[in-house]
């Protein structure tokens, strides 16, 4: 009996209830682009320059990265190289492919692989690092590397930009490498390996897309690394005059 | 007999027939010439801005929109109260208009005033897809004027919207050319002392925030009715006439401070709704807002309409003159403002103990204690604007030292709704991370957010807490936003409410429109980066049950 009553009630009510139910179903689920994670990409040549050393050495040097991804996950390809123009040889050639995720308001963590393929022995590394903006506007990029030979090393990159005007920018960079074990084959000794310090004065010529600069760079090798370099007839302290451009697009 | 019946039926139908307007709009690729640069953009009927659409209150309109682009488009009728399927937001109101397709919007016009329309697809609106709407009221206006002009402002940028978004994502200060320099350090040091200046720089550097972050996107040319400052749009008048100027800010990102040197302005309408007249010398128009003002030039001379951007990085200019070709002097832009610690006071963790501001207090004139709770009754004392954080660096002041319009001055001419207690409060914290160029509400971007659910028949009080360093023009589609200026039933009725950094602002909404609606910051790149929500209004006039449930419902998960 009660079942019949319920049935009756439902069938009587359904004409009233159904339009409401239909209206609710008609509500569109938002599948527009706006509801998708915003993907973005960019290319940045932090350095693309010609270096001339106090030993008359000429180098073509670049330091660039390409990224693609969302706020939550980016894929980044970093490439660095030093090409000795006279010898027609890569003194350094380094490529990294890393995935990058945010870990705080201002910092990302990254992990991936690095391939070093300069003249001489190649190396492959696993990379673990953080990159971001430290208080007082220092841009920091710190990485730990473990090579396929089992050697570990760390690298710290820091950059500070001083705005002389809103178009003339003086940027100071420091790049330091420390090895926790020696890798004789590629000329790396234990301890502080090398530093590269740079000072560049740039001018934003086309938006921030093209900013030519001039500057000076000081490269230095330390400890055993310096000894290895010397024994092979290389220099341990070099000053370079540089001219180049920062390119962003 | 039969004939008489038919005639009678026709007579009955006549009013409806007479009040039906049919309009055609095409969406086209157009060339935009600002006088500084020429670029490809998007417009309506072959032009950007598109035509001024003139409707009459009480009519039914049919608008046929033909998409001549090779991508999807849409038109949103900004500020218009209409069925949600006609609101024109892809993914929320309807699927969008495909290339080559003609979509017919059809809705009754139930309001009067100044509004505008724009694309809600991608960055078509910053690229030029917008136009003005003027709606004649059914009855008489509560003010007199002899002629009227639409004054539609925009910030035309040489870059496309997509490119601007990408550049901001890559480098959030890409377009900011008003950052603090070494030169400013020395001038500050000589003004405020070396130690104070160092401490100031350190405090901001510690937060990784910039005092210069007033405008995200600089490098635009300000335009009025599609003409740059050099092209000088001109509106003609006869001396002694009352001129109604319908200001619309159709910018992607730019707030404008508007004045007409030599002329006082009487504000009579805000966001399409009549307000009790206020005489002002200058007003700030937020992105997507409209203000109608009446001016009465008595002399046969030219007057400059001068609209400089809030960050003073650009301006729009036009002229009122008795004859074509006349021009008045264009004033120089004032100095770019700098944010203060007061503008940061809305940030969590910024206030009190856990940061050592040391001597900053002396400079910023901080008063964190009563920041989040504005005392509306004590408004406008000492000329400070209660809608700005006390000691804010961007609080406006009139160039001539006169009266600058505040939200607190806006009182409705006629209350639209009976005053009643809100049934609940929903807190919406406006959040973001400038370094990553992410913008969100309650820390959640649109892509990750659930809709805000409202019940038909309730009255909701929205509490906006601005935890960012930027001003956000919050726009709720489909329903009115009753801005709380402390005037009770005379609170002004708006469609876009600006929330300044370091402040808390309340607005109430009578939930009287079923369906689903968009609710977002009207800065194009903030909305695209996540400061956006879908609002679902559940229930309808037929369901009475909804009203009973309302009071128990908790305040929204958005």
HADDOCK unambig.tbl for C-alpha pairs under 7 A between the chains (distance, minus, plus):
assign (segid A and resid 28 and name CA) (segid B and resid 91 and name CA) 6.51 0.50 0.50
assign (segid A and resid 28 and name CA) (segid B and resid 92 and name CA) 6.14 0.50 0.50
assign (segid A and resid 29 and name CA) (segid B and resid 91 and name CA) 6.61 0.50 0.50
assign (segid A and resid 30 and name CA) (segid B and resid 91 and name CA) 4.21 0.50 0.50
assign (segid A and resid 30 and name CA) (segid B and resid 92 and name CA) 5.79 0.50 0.50
assign (segid A and resid 31 and name CA) (segid B and resid 91 and name CA) 5.86 0.50 0.50
assign (segid A and resid 32 and name CA) (segid B and resid 90 and name CA) 6.57 0.50 0.50
assign (segid A and resid 32 and name CA) (segid B and resid 91 and name CA) 5.13 0.50 0.50
assign (segid A and resid 34 and name CA) (segid B and resid 528 and name CA) 6.54 0.50 0.50
assign (segid A and resid 35 and name CA) (segid B and resid 446 and name CA) 6.36 0.50 0.50
assign (segid A and resid 35 and name CA) (segid B and resid 447 and name CA) 4.64 0.50 0.50
assign (segid A and resid 36 and name CA) (segid B and resid 447 and name CA) 5.65 0.50 0.50
assign (segid A and resid 37 and name CA) (segid B and resid 447 and name CA) 5.92 0.50 0.50
assign (segid A and resid 40 and name CA) (segid B and resid 166 and name CA) 6.05 0.50 0.50
assign (segid A and resid 42 and name CA) (segid B and resid 170 and name CA) 6.42 0.50 0.50
assign (segid A and resid 135 and name CA) (segid B and resid 205 and name CA) 5.76 0.50 0.50
assign (segid A and resid 135 and name CA) (segid B and resid 206 and name CA) 4.59 0.50 0.50
assign (segid A and resid 135 and name CA) (segid B and resid 207 and name CA) 6.61 0.50 0.50
assign (segid A and resid 135 and name CA) (segid B and resid 208 and name CA) 5.96 0.50 0.50
assign (segid A and resid 136 and name CA) (segid B and resid 202 and name CA) 6.64 0.50 0.50
assign (segid A and resid 136 and name CA) (segid B and resid 205 and name CA) 4.00 0.50 0.50
assign (segid A and resid 136 and name CA) (segid B and resid 206 and name CA) 5.33 0.50 0.50
assign (segid A and resid 136 and name CA) (segid B and resid 208 and name CA) 6.49 0.50 0.50
assign (segid A and resid 137 and name CA) (segid B and resid 205 and name CA) 6.11 0.50 0.50
assign (segid A and resid 137 and name CA) (segid B and resid 208 and name CA) 6.28 0.50 0.50
assign (segid A and resid 163 and name CA) (segid B and resid 181 and name CA) 4.94 0.50 0.50
assign (segid A and resid 163 and name CA) (segid B and resid 182 and name CA) 6.08 0.50 0.50
assign (segid A and resid 164 and name CA) (segid B and resid 181 and name CA) 5.57 0.50 0.50
assign (segid A and resid 164 and name CA) (segid B and resid 182 and name CA) 5.14 0.50 0.50
assign (segid A and resid 164 and name CA) (segid B and resid 183 and name CA) 6.84 0.50 0.50
assign (segid A and resid 165 and name CA) (segid B and resid 181 and name CA) 5.43 0.50 0.50
assign (segid A and resid 165 and name CA) (segid B and resid 182 and name CA) 6.99 0.50 0.50
assign (segid A and resid 166 and name CA) (segid B and resid 177 and name CA) 5.48 0.50 0.50
assign (segid A and resid 166 and name CA) (segid B and resid 178 and name CA) 6.65 0.50 0.50
assign (segid A and resid 166 and name CA) (segid B and resid 179 and name CA) 6.48 0.50 0.50
assign (segid A and resid 166 and name CA) (segid B and resid 181 and name CA) 6.77 0.50 0.50
assign (segid A and resid 208 and name CA) (segid B and resid 174 and name CA) 6.69 0.50 0.50
